[in-house]
Amino acid sequence: MTQTTFATTIAGKPVKDIHSLVAHHLLVVGQTGSGKTTSTLSLLDQLQRTNYTTIIFDPTGEYSKLPNSVTYKLGENAYLEAGQLSAHQLREPLQISGSPLLNDKLSQAVDALRIQQNLVQTKKPYVKIGVPIADYQKQLAKLSNWSRSFAPQQLAEQLIEEFVIPYSDERADYALLGQQYDRQTINREWNAIVTIRQRLASDAFRVLFDPEPHPGIFKTELNFVIKMFLEHRSSHRTLVIDLSKLKQYEESQRVVISLLLKNLLAARLQKPNSFPVNIVLDEAHRYLPRDEHQLADNGIFQVLREGRKVGLSMTLTTQSPLDLPARLRSQFANLLLHHLTSPEELSSLAIADEIDLHEISQLSTGEAVLLLANEPQRKINVNLPKWWGNNHDRNGKDEG
């Protein structure tokens, strides 16, 4: 049934106060075909109607069907500015690893390329042989937040320029950055440098950072888009960050989601606003680190842990609560439970004692049990959004 309310209870009463669902972090759980995607879309539809600011991180492109959404698609009308990332952050989406020495040199290479682009106004590598250290330090001192941009496609070439040393005899001039290439060290790090060069030439790099100009195509930096939505309440619009072009680069997609969420949280912490923002991520377990020890550094976990104090809530969906680390599950005060059959799944939730497994296992598609903080649980039927056309099958493949 298509209605203007999010859901109705079994007694037929409408569930109207949808803001209470996202006043705390909300976890939507259910097996494939149980209706959790429909529930998320219906919730988003109602939040949009009430002018509630929502930002969707969409790794699959599935949420493009949401009407009145503003969609920025990475690799088409949106990009990441490499200069907004530290050398450490830049390594992650490109899956670049190396020795501690190479990592230090990568940071120095980023600084050198920033000098080239912002002060010298060229995108060529900075040749350091014969350059006085004092002159270079003066150039570094001129760099500031306005001069963070650089030509990331030149990183591999610039790395080679970082391996310079004085002559090893009486000609050595220690006032210079270097007088010759340290060929022995370059050879030792060569495999890593070649890997970096290959990654910079990859399709994933072009999707992420798109360093080449495209006449006639206007592109916007994703962090800028997110910052604007955080600072200005949207007018019945939902922001969709479409990351589907990275679907075949799972690790890069995982890192980009984490980075964007960390930047989003940092922007809100730096400049809190009065209006709340809900952040949505479907099948969240796919975008968490495989190593649970890395969870604390993940953007999803950081927003869950720190976001509510600055008006950020998260709505995550997953097929099974067991797919999420226990530390992450504990952050959810609100739950929307669709069809589940496993006692282990139920017992993994903090409110397991309050739920009847038999009742949960008997839920039909579109039915759910809603548990909100400090409220009695309710069995509900989720309503389809008004715009849901005849071409959508409630039991179809796009229903998680």
N, C-alpha and C positions, 0 to 999 in steps of 0.2 A: 504494500500500500504506500502511495506517495503522499506525504503530508508536509506541513510547514514546521513541524516540531521534530526534534532529533529522534525521539522514540516515544513509545507508550508502554505503560506497565501492563502486567497481565490483567489488572482490573480495568484497563482502558484509560487510565489517567495519563495525560501528556507529561513527558519529561521536558520541561520548558527551560529550566535554569541551567543551560549548557555551560555557562561560565564556571559553575562549581566543578565541572569535570576537569577543567584545565587550571583551576586555582592552585592545584598541586600537580606534580608530575603524574602522568597517566600512562599506564601500561595496558595495551590492548593485546590479548592473547587468544589464539584459537588455531585449530588445525586448518589445513588447506580446504577451502570450500565452506568454512564455517560462517563467513560473512564479515570477517574483521576489516577487510578493505572497504566494503560498503559502509561499515560503521564509521571508519575514519573519514570517508568522503562525506557522509551525512553530517558528521560533527563539524567538518571544515565548512560545509555549506551554511550551517547555522551560525558558526563563528563569523563568517563573512557577512551574513545578513545583519548581525548585531555590531558590525564595524570593529571586530576584535582583530588586532594585528597578528597575522600568522605567517611564518616563514617555513616553507616545506623544502627539505633537502631530498631531491628525487633522483636516486641513482639509476632508475630504469626508464624514466620518461612516462610513467604510468599516470601521473597526476596532471598531465596536459589536458585531460578531459574536464578538469574543474573549470567551470565558467568564471568569468571576471577575474581571472588570475593574470598576474604579470609574470611572464616566464623569461628567465635569462638562461640560455643554454650555453654551457661551456664548449668552446670550439666553434660556435656560430656567432651569437651576438654578445658573448661574454668571454672574458679571459682572466687569468691571474697575472698580476704584475709581479714579475720575479723580484723586483726591487723591494717589494713589501715583505719578502721573506729573508730570514737570516740564512747564512750559509748552511747551518745545521738543518733548517726547515727545507731548504732547497734540495738537500740530499735525499730527503725522505720520499717525495713524490717521484723523483727520478730513480729511486732505488740505488743510490750511489753509496757504496761503502769503501772504506780505505783505511790505511794506517793513520795513527794520530798525527804523524807528520803531514800526510796528504790532506787531512781534514783542516789542519792549521793553514796550509798553503791555499786551500780552497777559500777560506775566509779572507786571506790576503788578496787573492785573485779577484774576489767580489769588490773589495775596496779599490783596487787598481782600475777595474772596469768602470766603477762609479766615477772616478776621477776623469777617465777618458771621455765618458759620455756627457758629464755635467760641466766639467771645467774646460777640457780640451775640445769638447764637442765633436768627437769622433767615436765610432764603434769598433775601432781597431784595437788590438791588444796593446798594453802598455809595456814597451821594451825597457827593462830596468838596468841593463848593462850601461855603466858609465853615468848613472844618475846620482847626484849627491844626496846623501841621506837627509840632510837639512832641507833641501828643496822638496823632497817627497813628503816629509813630515808637515811642511807648510801647506802642501796640497791636501793632505788628509785633514788638516785642521779646518779647511774651508768647507768640507762636506757637512751636510746637516740633513734634517728630515726632508727638505725640499729636493735634495739631490740623491735620493735613494735608487733611482732607476739606473739600469746598466744593461748591457747587451749579453744576456745569458748564453747565447749561442757561441760566444767567444771564450767560454770558461776553460775548455780543454787547452786552447792555444795560450791563454793567459797563465794557466798552471805551469806551463813550461818556462815562461818568463819569470816565475817566482823562484825557480831553482837556479839562482845565480850566487856566485861566491867570489871572493877576492882571488887574485893570483896567489899561487903557493910559494912564490919566491920574493926577492927584494922589491919587485915591482908592485907588490900588494898595496892598495890604497883603501884603508879601512873607513874612509869618509864617504865611500861610494856604496850603493846598494849591492853592487857586484861588478866584476870585470870579466867573468867568463861563466859559461853554463856549467853547472855541477852535473856532468854527464853520467857519472856513476850512480848518483841518486835518481836522476831521471830514468835511467835504464831499470833501476830497481822498482820504480813506481809505474813503469810504462804500461803494464797490463791494465792497471786501474785508470790511467789517463785515456787509453784507447777505449775502455768501457764507457767512460764519461762522454767521449766524443760520439760514440755510437748512440748513447741515450739522448744526447742533444739533437741528433739527426732523426730520432724516431718519431712516429706518428703521435705517440703519447705526449711528447714534448710540444709538438705543434698544437695539439688540443689544449694542453694546459696553459701555455704561455704565449703561443701564437706571435712570435717576434716579428713576422714579416707584415708589412702594410698591405691592406686590401682596399683599393679605391672603391668608393661607393658603398662600403659596408661599415656601418657604425657599430662599434663594440664598446662595451662598458666593463670596467674592472669590477669583479664580483665583490670584493671587500667594500668598495665604494657603494655599490647597490645595497648591500646589507646594512651599512652604516646609515644610509638615508632612510631605510624602513625603520630602523631603531629610533631615529630622531624625529620622524614625522609620522603621526598616526595615519594609516592608510584609510582611504575612503571606500569601504566595501570591496576592497581588493585583497588578494592573497599573493604573496611573493613565492614563486616556484623557482628554485635553483636546480636546473636540469643538468645532471652529471652523466647522462646516459651514454655520451660518446666515450666515456672511460670504462664502459662495462667490460671490455676485454682486458683492461689493465686493473685488475682487482686491487692490487696493493696500492697503486697510485690513487684509485678512487677512495680507498679507505683513509689514506693519508690526507687527501684533499678535504674530505668531510671533517676530519679531526682538526685540521688547520683552520678551516673556515669557522668552525664552532669555537675554537679557542680565541680567534680574532673577534668573533661576535661577543663572547663573554668579556674580553678585555675592553672592548668599546663600551659596553654597558657599565662595567665597573668604573671606567674612567668618567663617563658622563651618564649617570642614571637619569631615567625619564619617568614621568608619572604614570604612563600607560603600560599595561602588561603586554607581553609578547609570548605567543605559543610557538614552539619549534617542533616540527613533525619529521619523523624519520621512520620509513617503512622497513620491515625486516632488519631491525637494527643489529642483530647478532652478526650479520655479514660484515659489518663495518667496524667491529671491535678488534683490538689486537689479539692475535692468537695466543700470545704469552700474557697470562693474567698479571704478571709482574709489571707489564707496561701500561696497565689500566690507568694508573694515576696520571699519566702524561697524555691520556686520550681526551680529545675535546668533548666527546659525548659524556664521559664520566665527569669531567670538570663542570659542564653545564648542569648536570644532575646534582652535583654536590654543592655548587656555589650559586647557581642561577637564580633561585627563588628570592634571595635577599635583594636582588635588583630587578625583580619583576619578570624573570624568564622562567617559563615552565616548558617541559618537554612531553610530547606524546610519542611513544615508541610502540611499534607493533612487532610481534614475533610469533612464530608458530608454537614455540614451547618455551616456558620460563627457564627450563634447564639449559637452553642455549645461551643464557645470560649469566655472567659471573654473579655469585651471591652478593658481593659488595655492591654491584649495580642494581640488582633486584631490590635491595633494601631501601633504595632511594624513592620508591614509588608508594605514595599514600593512597592513590586512586587506581582502581583496577576495573577493566571491562573484560569479562571472561566469556569467551565463546566455547564451543564444543571441545572438551578435553576428556580423555579416557584413562590417563595414567595417574595412579595414586602418587607416584614420585613427582610428577609435575605439580600436582596440587600441594603436596607437602613442602615443596620448595618455596612456596609463597608464605609470607609472614602471617596471612590471615587464614591459613589452611583449616584451622579448627572451626571457622565460621561458615565453611562451605560444605555442602553435601555433594560428594563425588558423583553419586547416582544422578542427582539433578543436573550437574554440569554435563555428564556423559549423555543425557537425554535431550540436550538442547538441539533444536533444529536450526537450519541455516537462517541467520538473521536474528535469532534469539540470543540473549546474553544475560549474564548476571552482573549488575553494576554495584560496585562497592566504593563508596566515597568516604573520605576521612570523617569520622565522628557521625556517620549516618548509617541507618539500617540498610542492609542489602536489598536490592530490588531486582526482580526478574523482568526483563524488558524485551520488547520487539522493536528493533531499529527500523525506522522508516526510510524509504528510499528518498533521495533528494528529488525535488520537483522536476529538475532538468534531466533526470535519468530517463533516457529514451527507450523505445522498444528494442533497440539494437543491443541493449545491455542485458545479459543473462545473469540473474542473481546467483546461479550456480555455475557461472562460466569460469573460464580459466583465469580471468583477472580478479577473481574474488579469493582473497587469501583467507 
